[in-house]
Amino acid sequence: MTYPRIFITRIIPDKGLALVKENYPHLDIWPDEMPPSRDELLQRARGVDGLLCLLTERIDAELMDAAGSQLKVISSMSVGVDHIDVTAATARGIPIGNTPGVLTDATADMAFALLFAVARRVVEGEKYVRDGKWKTWHPQLLLGKDFVGATLGIVGFGRIGSAVAKRAQGFDLRVLFHDPSAKAAYGAQPVDLDTLLQESDFVSVHVPLTSETRHLVNAGFLVKMKSNAILVNTSRGGVVDQSALYDALRAQTIFAAALDVTDPEPLPMDSTLLELDNCLIVPHLGSASHHTRDMMSYLAAENLVAGLKGERLPNCVNPEVYSRPRKGIGAL
Ligand code: DGY
């Protein structure tokens, strides 16, 4: 009996791992907490039929070629696929799976958690207490921003952006959004980007990282924001020009920023952003809840198993591979 060869680039939650093992008990799993190095990845991918990766691995043409022409599926335990060269995979007829939907709520919650933390200066307050600076209640101590009556601008109104709008209703926020391809929902009003930036007290970014959105948040974007505005980014670090953001935060041309994602990740400890009190940074935790990560692993496993069986992936990023099927692809 021949089994397909599978490489999983990290230990994923049991929910997904069990599904893969139930179908294919023979697996190669990278056991470390840190991801495989590039060389290790190239080596372990050689000869595999299925690859289950995370957003920490660069899956490009070189990797696909190193794996070999038998590679039938690449499944990423992420909704974002900017770490994968989708064009190269499509050209090779390899379907790519991702995990949309299951992390929408967790990520929208994180956008709000970050917004609250920065607007109400939660982290600064906590540090103030631990540093032994809390001597009295003071009418002017660590004043932040009000929510009721404020305007929230959402850039990118897909699943996560609209889930943020849904939450905003409960806080009496006026909500604007900019996304030419999206329909209005949850009382959010569509506007052009300039109007959004000029009118919003809070700006939350929810676009995928592509060549068009790289450094979308640049000096020109930041200068249009209100001087007391807050920027929240839970999408991808590359969407923000971090050096322009540093300049804006340092000069206080905006009030603060909260970043769940940076470029690169992890953010180097000598990043100037870490010098700023008005910049809150957390380590890409948007989807980091037990249930969400279980479901992400399950969807990733479903995609992997379907691809290995020669079936259509339940969540496929490049469905065009099915209209020009690759020669020789078949169920194992
Ligand atoms: C994703 O799945 O792309 C998210 O960024 C993970 O949190």
Boltz pocket constraint, residues with backbone or C-beta under 6 A from the ligand:
constraints:
  - pocket:
      binder: B
      contacts: [[A, 55], [A, 77], [A, 78], [A, 79], [A, 80], [A, 81], [A, 99], [A, 103], [A, 234], [A, 235], [A, 284], [A, 285], [A, 286], [A, 287], [A, 288]]
      max_distance: 6.0
